[in-house]
Amino acid sequence: MSELIDVHVPDIGDASDVEVIEILVAEGDVVELEASLITLESDKATMEIPSPVSGRVREIVVKLGDKVSEGNIILRLESEALPSQAEPDAGESKPQETIKSESSPTAPSESQPEEVENSAAEAEPMHSTPAPPRSSPTAHINEAGFKKAHASPSVRRFARELGADVSLITGSGPKGRILKEDVQAFVKQALSGVGVAGGQGKGTPAAGGAGIPPIPAIDFSQFGPVERIELSRIKKLTASNLHRAWLNIPLVTHHDEADITETEAFRKSLKQEAEVRGLRITLLAFIAKALASTLKAYPRFNASLTPEGDGLFLKKYIHIGIAVDTPDGLVVPVIRDVDQKSIYALAEEMADISQRARNKKLKPADMQGGSISISSLGGIGGTAFTPLVNAPEVAILGVTRSKMQPVWNGSEFAPRLMLPLDLSYDHRVIDGAEAARFMVHLCQILADVRRALLDD
């Protein structure tokens, strides 16, 4: 026969008025004996309050931010267990505690509690044994940063089961605490391959991950008037992805110049024909075509590291990401099968994805599966820059504005239109000699686009 049981805050030592920072169940949930119900945080420790019996949650009395002490009711359970189960022996069903170190908000205890999370629709409880870490874009966990992240033991365990590094996740909970929802959002982005290895969309990654000293907070209003504006969701995602790439990829940038005098003359000769088709052909279409040809000659650049970092996935397709500047930030839609498309087809598709990007019409699938990316600043200016690799890709090509320069041809200086190129690459996969050969090949094709027709 079922009975309604009040679940109280157990003996939590000398602590009182401890804040409820996490509610791990919902009304209607079926919970097992010892399953974690809520998380409390004092000045010195983080504690998960376990369930004294198996049953169904009928009413949650507390809410996030409440202050509770020993004996306060936190929720009511409907239980079919024997009455003796409601009063466990001394030492049982004690809150699981995580002592904070001076260098981090929370640090996991040596024995973390096992947690079972069930929905009301599930009659059979999930196994409480954590699943082994899965191979995923987030499989490499920095243990030092993981231990310092501001998250409860249950969230840490949940993140570890998914292979997610909580040191790369920004929390949306009280005081920046990482919640289960933050981990889920982080993993979803990592698996979608958006722009990059990821953020959770709750904010930019906090400095201080992986043992890096954080930048101190400053009250700028003490120096004069200030205005705070929120970053767009795209900028938050981009910041998280770039931060992860910067921390994980040993980056090198190789700079070169391509003589595009003949290619630019050919492009201009197509202007009238393109207008008849309703198109505007930019140099970017030729660069993408030349890049596709170069990837065929150097397939190591069209690859991604395995999650373990001990092998490569060589891609048999050529999909190129094109960075698009939008009012909300940078996005990188992907053009597929670039090697199989004409200059006209590429020009039409580039115009379409740019328009959809600026109108927020891109789908997640439009930004996945790239072989390599192009970031072009040619329409703005500059002479060189260092683009960051769009992981899990291993290289990215940067382009700045071309300019006419005197070039020695063996007998005299002749005016030539030179295009600055910047190739950033993952040094774990590509060495300097390979990058130099790659760029020489690319520059040769850009100097004479007919070479792109020689692909096997």
C-alpha positions in Angstrom: 0.0 0.0 0.0 1.4 3.4 -0.9 2.0 6.2 1.5 3.1 9.8 1.2 6.5 10.5 2.6 8.0 13.9 3.5 11.7 14.0 2.5 13.7 16.2 4.9 17.1 17.8 4.7 19.3 15.2 6.6 22.1 16.0 9.0 24.4 18.3 7.0 26.8 19.1 9.8 27.1 22.6 11.2 25.8 24.2 8.0 22.5 26.1 8.0 20.7 28.3 5.5 22.3 26.3 2.6 21.3 27.4 -0.9 19.4 25.0 -3.3 21.4 25.3 -6.5 20.0 22.4 -8.4 16.8 20.4 -8.5 17.5 17.0 -10.1 14.0 15.7 -10.4 10.5 16.9 -11.5 7.1 16.2 -10.2 5.9 12.8 -11.5 9.4 11.4 -11.8 10.0 7.8 -10.5 13.1 7.7 -8.4 15.1 4.8 -6.9 16.5 4.5 -3.4 19.6 6.7 -3.0 18.9 8.6 -6.3 19.9 12.3 -6.0 17.1 14.7 -5.5 18.5 18.2 -5.1 22.0 19.8 -4.8 22.9 22.1 -2.0 25.9 24.4 -1.8 27.4 25.9 1.3 30.6 28.1 1.6 32.7 24.9 1.8 30.9 22.1 0.1 28.5 20.9 -2.5 26.0 18.2 -1.3 23.5 16.0 -3.2 20.5 14.9 -1.1 19.6 11.3 -1.8 16.1 9.8 -1.8 15.4 7.7 1.4 13.0 5.4 -0.5 12.0 4.4 -4.0 8.8 6.2 -5.2 7.2 8.8 -7.3 7.7 12.5 -6.8 4.4 14.1 -5.9 5.4 17.6 -4.8 8.6 19.6 -4.8 8.5 22.0 -1.9 11.7 23.9 -2.5 12.8 26.0 -5.5 16.2 27.1 -6.9 17.8 29.7 -4.6 15.9 28.7 -1.5 17.9 28.5 1.8 17.3 25.3 3.7 18.6 23.7 7.0 18.5 20.3 8.6 14.9 19.1 9.0 13.4 21.3 6.3 11.0 19.5 3.9 12.4 19.4 0.3 9.7 17.3 -1.4 7.1 14.6 -1.0 7.3 11.0 -2.4 4.5 8.5 -2.9 6.1 5.2 -1.9 5.0 1.6 -1.8 8.0 0.6 0.3 7.7 -0.7 3.8 7.6 2.0 6.5 11.0 1.0 7.8 12.5 2.1 4.5 11.6 5.6 5.3 13.9 5.6 8.3 17.3 4.3 7.1 19.9 3.2 9.6 22.4 5.8 10.8 25.0 6.4 8.2 22.7 5.6 5.2 21.3 8.0 2.8 23.7 10.7 3.8 24.2 13.6 1.5 27.0 13.1 -0.9 29.5 15.9 -0.4 32.1 17.6 -2.5 34.7 19.7 -0.6 35.8 22.8 -2.3 39.5 23.5 -2.8 40.9 27.1 -2.6 41.7 27.0 -6.3 38.3 25.9 -7.6 34.6 26.4 -6.9 34.0 22.6 -6.5 36.2 19.6 -6.8 34.7 16.1 -7.0 34.9 13.7 -4.0 36.8 10.4 -4.4 33.5 8.5 -4.3 30.9 10.1 -6.4 27.3 9.1 -5.9 25.5 7.1 -8.5 22.4 8.8 -9.9 19.4 7.4 -11.6 17.2 9.7 -13.7 13.9 8.4 -14.9 11.0 10.1 -16.6 7.4 9.6 -15.5 6.6 7.7 -18.6 9.3 5.0 -17.9 8.2 2.1 -15.9 11.6 0.5 -15.9 14.5 2.4 -14.3 17.7 3.1 -16.2 20.8 1.3 -15.1 22.7 3.3 -12.5 26.1 2.1 -13.7 27.6 5.0 -15.8 28.1 4.2 -19.4 31.7 4.1 -20.6 32.8 7.4 -22.3 31.9 7.5 -26.0 34.1 8.4 -28.8 33.0 11.9 -29.8 34.4 15.3 -30.8 34.6 16.0 -27.0 36.2 12.7 -26.0 39.5 14.2 -24.9 38.9 15.5 -21.4 41.4 17.8 -19.6 41.4 16.3 -16.1 42.8 19.4 -14.4 40.3 21.7 -15.9 37.5 19.1 -15.4 38.1 19.0 -11.6 38.1 22.8 -11.4 34.8 23.3 -13.3 31.9 24.7 -11.3 29.6 21.7 -11.5 27.9 19.1 -9.2 29.1 15.5 -9.0 26.0 14.4 -10.9 26.6 16.8 -13.7 30.3 15.9 -13.8 29.3 12.2 -14.1 26.7 13.0 -16.8 29.3 15.0 -18.7 31.9 12.2 -18.4 29.4 9.6 -19.7 29.0 11.7 -22.8 32.7 12.4 -23.2 32.2 16.2 -22.6 34.9 18.3 -21.0 33.1 20.5 -18.5 36.1 22.8 -18.4 35.0 24.0 -21.9 31.4 24.7 -20.8 30.0 27.9 -19.5 27.4 27.4 -16.9 24.0 29.1 -17.0 23.1 28.3 -13.3 23.5 30.4 -10.2 27.0 31.8 -9.9 27.9 30.4 -13.3 27.2 26.8 -12.2 27.2 24.2 -15.0 23.8 22.5 -15.3 22.8 19.3 -17.1 21.2 21.4 -19.8 24.5 23.2 -20.5 26.2 19.8 -21.0 23.5 18.6 -23.4 23.7 21.8 -25.4 27.5 21.6 -25.6 27.4 18.0 -26.8 24.7 18.7 -29.4 26.8 21.5 -30.9 29.9 19.4 -30.9 28.1 16.6 -32.8 26.5 19.1 -35.2 30.0 20.3 -36.3 28.8 23.9 -36.2 31.6 26.4 -37.2 33.4 24.8 -33.9 34.2 21.6 -31.1 31.6 24.0 -29.6 29.9 25.9 -27.0 26.7 25.5 -25.4 25.1 28.7 -26.4 24.9 30.0 -22.8 27.9 32.3 -23.1 31.5 32.6 -24.0 33.9 30.2 -22.4 35.3 31.4 -19.2 39.0 32.1 -19.1 40.8 29.9 -16.6 40.0 26.5 -18.2 42.9 24.0 -18.6 44.8 25.7 -15.8 45.0 29.1 -17.5 44.8 32.0 -15.0 41.5 33.8 -15.4 41.3 37.5 -16.4 40.2 39.4 -13.3 36.8 41.1 -13.4 36.9 44.9 -13.5 34.2 47.4 -12.8 34.8 49.7 -15.8 32.1 52.2 -14.6 34.7 53.5 -12.1 36.6 55.0 -15.0 33.5 56.5 -16.8 30.1 55.8 -18.3 29.7 52.3 -19.8 27.0 50.3 -21.6 26.6 46.6 -21.5 25.3 44.8 -24.6 24.7 41.1 -24.9 26.5 39.0 -27.5 24.4 37.4 -30.1 23.9 33.6 -30.0 26.1 33.2 -33.1 28.9 35.2 -31.5 28.7 33.1 -28.3 28.9 29.9 -30.3 31.8 31.2 -32.4 33.6 32.3 -29.3 33.3 28.9 -27.7 34.4 27.1 -30.8 37.4 29.4 -31.4 38.4 29.2 -27.8 38.4 25.4 -27.9 40.3 25.4 -31.2 42.9 27.7 -29.8 43.4 25.5 -26.7 43.5 22.2 -28.6 45.2 22.8 -32.0 48.9 23.4 -32.4 48.4 26.1 -35.1 50.9 27.2 -37.7 50.2 29.8 -40.5 52.0 29.8 -43.8 51.8 33.0 -45.9 52.2 33.2 -49.7 51.1 35.2 -52.7 49.5 34.1 -55.9 49.8 36.0 -59.2 46.2 36.2 -60.3 46.7 38.6 -63.2 45.5 36.2 -65.9 42.7 34.7 -63.7 41.3 38.2 -62.9 41.3 39.1 -66.6 39.4 35.9 -67.4 36.9 36.6 -64.6 36.2 40.0 -66.0 35.8 38.5 -69.5 32.9 36.5 -68.1 31.0 39.5 -66.7 28.6 40.0 -69.6 27.8 36.3 -69.9 27.3 36.0 -66.2 24.9 39.0 -66.2 22.8 37.2 -68.8 22.5 34.3 -66.3 21.6 36.8 -63.6 24.9 36.0 -61.8 27.9 37.9 -60.4 31.1 36.0 -60.5 33.6 36.9 -57.8 37.2 35.7 -57.4 36.0 33.5 -54.5 34.5 31.0 -56.9 37.9 30.6 -58.6 39.7 30.3 -55.3 37.2 27.5 -54.2 37.7 25.7 -57.5 41.5 26.0 -57.2 41.4 24.8 -53.6 39.4 21.8 -54.6 42.0 20.8 -57.2 44.8 21.2 -54.6 43.0 19.0 -52.1 42.9 16.3 -54.6 46.7 16.6 -55.0 47.3 16.8 -51.3 44.5 14.6 -49.6 46.1 14.9 -46.2 44.6 18.4 -46.0 41.1 16.9 -46.6 41.1 14.9 -43.4 40.2 14.9 -39.7 41.9 13.3 -36.7 40.3 10.4 -35.0 38.9 11.1 -31.5 41.9 9.2 -30.0 44.3 11.3 -32.1 46.1 8.2 -33.4 44.8 8.2 -37.0 43.2 10.2 -39.8 39.8 10.0 -41.5 40.7 10.8 -45.2 37.6 12.2 -46.9 36.7 11.1 -50.4 34.5 14.2 -50.9 35.4 17.9 -51.3 33.0 20.2 -49.4 34.3 23.7 -48.7 33.1 26.0 -46.0 32.8 29.7 -46.9 32.9 32.1 -43.9 30.1 34.7 -44.2 30.0 37.9 -42.3 26.5 38.6 -41.0 25.1 41.3 -38.7 25.0 38.8 -35.9 28.5 37.3 -36.4 30.4 34.9 -38.5 28.9 31.7 -39.9 30.5 29.0 -42.1 28.0 27.4 -44.5 29.4 24.5 -46.6 29.3 24.1 -50.4 29.3 20.5 -51.3 31.1 18.7 -54.2 33.0 21.8 -55.2 35.2 19.8 -57.5 32.2 18.7 -59.5 30.6 22.1 -60.1 31.3 24.8 -62.7 32.3 28.4 -61.9 28.8 29.5 -62.7 27.2 26.9 -60.4 29.6 27.9 -57.6 28.9 31.6 -58.1 25.2 31.0 -57.9 25.4 28.8 -54.8 27.7 31.3 -53.0 25.3 34.1 -53.6 22.4 31.9 -52.3 24.2 30.8 -49.1 25.4 34.3 -48.3 21.8 35.6 -48.6 20.4 32.8 -46.5 23.1 33.3 -43.9 22.3 37.0 -43.5 18.6 36.3 -43.4 19.1 33.6 -40.7 17.7 30.9 -43.0 20.6 28.4 -42.8 19.9 25.0 -41.4 22.3 23.0 -39.2 23.0 20.6 -42.1 24.2 23.6 -44.2 27.1 24.1 -41.8 28.3 20.5 -41.5 30.7 18.2 -43.3 33.4 20.6 -44.5 36.7 19.5 -45.9 38.4 22.8 -45.4 37.2 26.4 -45.0 37.9 29.8 -46.7 37.9 33.1 -44.8 38.1 36.0 -47.2 38.7 39.6 -46.2 39.4 40.7 -49.7 36.3 42.9 -49.8 37.5 44.8 -46.7 41.3 45.0 -46.9 44.4 43.9 -45.1 47.6 42.2 -46.2 47.7 39.1 -44.0 46.1 37.4 -41.0 46.0 34.2 -39.1 42.6 32.4 -39.5 41.9 29.7 -36.9 41.2 26.2 -38.0 37.5 25.3 -38.0 37.9 21.9 -36.2 37.4 19.1 -36.9 39.0 20.3 -40.2 42.8 20.4 -40.2 43.3 23.5 -42.3 41.8 26.9 -43.3 42.7 29.3 -46.1 42.7 33.0 -45.5 42.5 35.6 -48.3 43.1 39.3 -48.2 42.9 42.1 -50.8 44.9 41.7 -54.0 47.0 44.6 -55.2 49.1 45.5 -58.2 52.8 45.0 -57.6 56.0 45.2 -59.7 57.3 41.7 -60.2 60.6 40.8 -61.8 60.1 38.5 -64.8 63.8 37.9 -65.5 64.4 40.9 -67.6 62.3 43.7 -66.1 59.7 44.6 -63.5 56.2 44.0 -64.8 52.9 45.0 -63.0 51.2 41.9 -61.7 48.1 41.5 -59.6 49.2 39.6 -56.5 46.8 37.9 -54.0 47.9 37.4 -50.4 47.0 33.9 -49.0 47.3 32.6 -45.5 47.1 28.9 -44.8 46.6 27.9 -41.1 46.9 24.2 -40.3 47.0 21.7 -37.5 50.7 20.8 -37.0 49.7 17.4 -35.6 48.6 16.4 -39.1 50.5 18.7 -41.5 54.1 19.7 -41.3 55.7 22.8 -42.7 57.1 21.3 -45.9 53.7 19.8 -46.8 52.0 23.2 -46.2 54.6 25.0 -48.4 54.1 22.5 -51.3 50.3 22.8 -50.9 50.5 26.6 -51.3 52.9 26.4 -54.2 50.4 24.1 -56.0 47.4 26.4 -55.1 49.3 29.5 -56.4 50.1 27.7 -59.6 46.5 26.9 -60.3 45.3 30.4 -59.4 47.9 31.8 -61.8 46.5 29.6 -64.6 43.0 28.3 -64.0 43.3 25.9 -66.9 45.5 23.7 -64.5 42.3 22.9 -62.6 41.1 21.0 -65.7 44.0 18.6 -65.3 42.5 16.8 -62.2 42.3 13.1 -62.4 
